Amino acid sequence: MIGRPYKADMLEMLNQLTGGQVIFIDDNLKAFRGVPSSISCFWINRAGVARSSDLPSHVIEIETLADTRLLELCR
């Protein structure tokens, strides 16, 4: 896991919701380099430090666990 410890509960919830391996990365797009596209990645962009177009295609930017993109993925 890459990210701030206080968001560990979000990582756990993402893993439970998706039933797969999730890498959580916070506020640093460089951390995505080298992450295989087979791993589901979620980036919590609370600081607004980048736009979705700046993210690799296998990374899903979400605002909260209620984000519609996350809900659609978990269906």
PAKE-926138 format. One line per 8 residues: their letters; for each residue x, y, z of N, C-alpha, C, O. Coordinates in steps of 0.02 Angstrom, whole numbers, plus 50000, padded with zeros to 5 digits. Atoms other than C-alpha are relative to their C-alpha. Example, Ala and Ser with C-alpha at 12.3 -4.5 7.8 and 13.67 -1.06 7.14 Angstrom:
# PAKE-926138
as	50045/49941/50000/50615/49775/50390/50045/50060/50000/50097/50059/50033 | 49958/49941/49997/50684/49947/50357/49961/50055/50037/49986/50110/50045
This chain:
# PAKE-926138
migrpyka	50042/49941/50000/50000/50000/50000/50044/50062/50000/50093/50066/50037 | 49966/49936/50000/50060/50172/49959/49947/50051/50019/49893/50053/49989 | 50049/49950/49980/49972/50314/50046/50004/50017/50073/50047/49991/50109 | 50001/49979/49930/49933/50395/50210/49963/49950/50043/49911/49924/50022 | 50030/50051/49957/49893/50280/50355/49927/50014/50017/49887/49966/50024 | 50068/49986/49980/49732/50371/50400/49949/49979/49947/49889/49977/49961 | 50045/50023/50053/49658/50311/50235/50000/49924/49993/49972/49898/49945 | 49996/50073/50004/49693/50128/50270/49931/49968/50001/49921/49916/49971
dmlemlnq	50067/50027/49998/49510/50100/50309/49968/50002/49931/49929/49957/49914 | 50026/49996/50068/49467/50157/50133/50029/49943/49957/49994/49913/49917 | 49968/50054/50038/49592/50032/50061/49966/49934/50016/49952/49895/49971 | 50033/50063/49980/49513/49891/50161/49931/49995/49970/49911/49941/49946 | 50068/50000/50029/49339/49939/50102/50003/49988/49925/49961/49952/49898 | 49993/50010/50072/49397/49947/49921/50015/49927/49986/49987/49898/49939 | 49984/50071/50010/49472/49773/49935/49939/49956/50011/49928/49909/49973 | 50060/50039/49987/49311/49705/50009/49949/50009/49944/49917/49961/49923
ltggqvif	50049/49986/50052/49203/49790/49878/50018/49968/49933/49974/49941/49899 | 49980/50024/50066/49304/49736/49727/50019/49926/50001/50020/49895/49948 | 49981/50070/49996/49356/49564/49790/50065/49985/49966/50079/49928/49949 | 49936/50010/50034/49526/49589/49713/50055/50040/50032/50046/50074/50082 | 49942/49964/49974/49696/49661/49740/49994/50074/49980/49985/50090/49921 | 50006/49928/50012/49690/49849/49756/50061/50035/50028/50083/50023/50084 | 49946/49957/49976/49832/49971/49768/49971/50070/50007/49940/50097/49961 | 50026/49934/49985/49787/50135/49849/50059/50048/50000/50108/50037/50035
iddnlkaf	49945/49952/50005/49895/50283/49806/49972/50070/50009/49921/50088/49979 | 50026/49935/49981/49873/50457/49875/50045/50057/49977/50104/50060/49996 | 49970/49935/50015/49920/50624/49798/50067/49998/49964/50101/50050/49961 | 49936/50002/50035/50072/50564/49699/49995/49955/49939/49999/49894/49944 | 50009/50040/50061/50049/50509/49519/50062/49960/49983/50056/49908/49951 | 49940/50037/50015/50230/50454/49508/49999/49930/50031/50032/49885/50006 | 50003/50064/49966/50188/50312/49627/49967/49946/49956/49975/49887/49970 | 50032/50049/50044/50087/50230/49487/50048/49966/49952/50032/49914/49924
rgvpssis	49952/50028/50047/50240/50196/49382/50020/49929/50022/50037/49918/50080 | 49980/50068/49985/50277/50011/49373/49945/49956/50028/49956/49897/50040 | 50055/50041/49976/50107/49954/49435/49970/49963/49941/49950/49994/49892 | 50028/50038/50056/50045/49812/49323/49928/50018/49986/49890/50032/50033 | 50068/49981/50018/49885/49848/49229/49949/49947/50023/49889/49960/50022 | 50046/50052/49975/49812/49685/49298/49977/50015/50071/49931/49982/50096 | 50018/49982/49931/49801/49765/49471/49953/50060/49998/49967/50110/49966 | 50047/49944/49997/49652/49875/49507/50030/50054/50045/50049/50041/50102
cfwinrag	49973/49944/49962/49712/50044/49565/49948/50054/50008/49911/50070/49961 | 50045/49945/49988/49611/50181/49644/50040/50057/50028/50081/50049/50073 | 49965/49942/49976/49674/50355/49670/49950/50048/50030/49904/50070/49995 | 50046/49956/49966/49586/50462/49798/50025/50071/49991/50073/50092/50024 | 49977/49933/50016/49602/50637/49729/49960/50052/50039/49916/50084/50013 | 50033/49950/49958/49546/50746/49873/50032/50068/49992/50000/50119/50003 | 49964/49937/50004/49677/50878/49844/49994/50032/49931/50014/50090/49922 | 50007/49973/50068/49635/50901/49660/50067/50013/49967/50074/50062/49930
varssdlp	49933/49988/50025/49818/50883/49614/50010/49981/49927/50062/49996/49898 | 49993/50018/50071/49786/50812/49441/49931/49986/49972/49882/49978/50008 | 50062/50017/50034/49652/50778/49313/50000/49926/49982/50053/49895/49978 | 50006/50071/50018/49588/50606/49266/50040/49983/49938/50066/49927/49931 | 49964/50013/50063/49670/50623/49096/50074/49989/50013/50109/49964/49969 | 49930/50010/49984/49839/50621/49183/50014/49930/50028/50072/49912/50038 | 49991/50065/49968/49810/50447/49255/50008/49945/49948/49981/49949/49893 | 49996/50059/50044/49861/50281/49176/49930/49970/49991/49887/49980/50034
shvieiet	50067/50025/50016/49714/50191/49097/49972/49951/50051/49911/49944/50057 | 50025/50050/49952/49704/50057/49232/49990/50029/50069/49975/49992/50117 | 50010/49968/49935/49691/50183/49372/49934/50037/50000/49920/50076/49954 | 50064/49967/49994/49521/50242/49428/50004/50054/50053/50019/50040/50111 | 50001/49945/49952/49510/50412/49509/49931/50004/50031/49881/50008/49996 | 50064/49993/49965/49376/50423/49641/50006/50054/50053/50060/50067/50079 | 50001/49949/49948/49324/50557/49762/49986/49969/50068/50018/49986/50117 | 50018/50034/49938/49244/50447/49894/49978/49929/49983/49975/49911/49924
ladtrlle	50023/50068/50013/49185/50268/49915/49932/49999/49968/49911/49947/49942 | 50066/49996/50031/49015/50326/49854/50005/50023/49927/49953/50032/49894 | 49991/49977/50068/49089/50381/49687/49967/49951/49951/49975/49890/49959 | 50036/50043/50047/48984/50313/49543/50047/49954/49961/50027/49898/49944 | 49954/50043/50037/49138/50246/49452/50019/49938/50040/50026/49884/50013 | 49985/50057/49958/49179/50136/49600/49939/49954/50005/49946/49893/50002 | 50061/50040/49994/48999/50079/49619/49988/49960/49937/49968/49902/49941 | 50009/50036/50063/48990/50032/49435/50049/49942/49994/50032/49889/49970
lcr	49949/50052/50004/49151/49933/49447/49982/49940/50044/49998/49883/50027 | 50015/50052/49952/49085/49834/49595/49936/49962/49984/49919/49914/50019 | 50063/50035/50017/48922/49781/49511/50014/49934/49966/49968/49898/49949
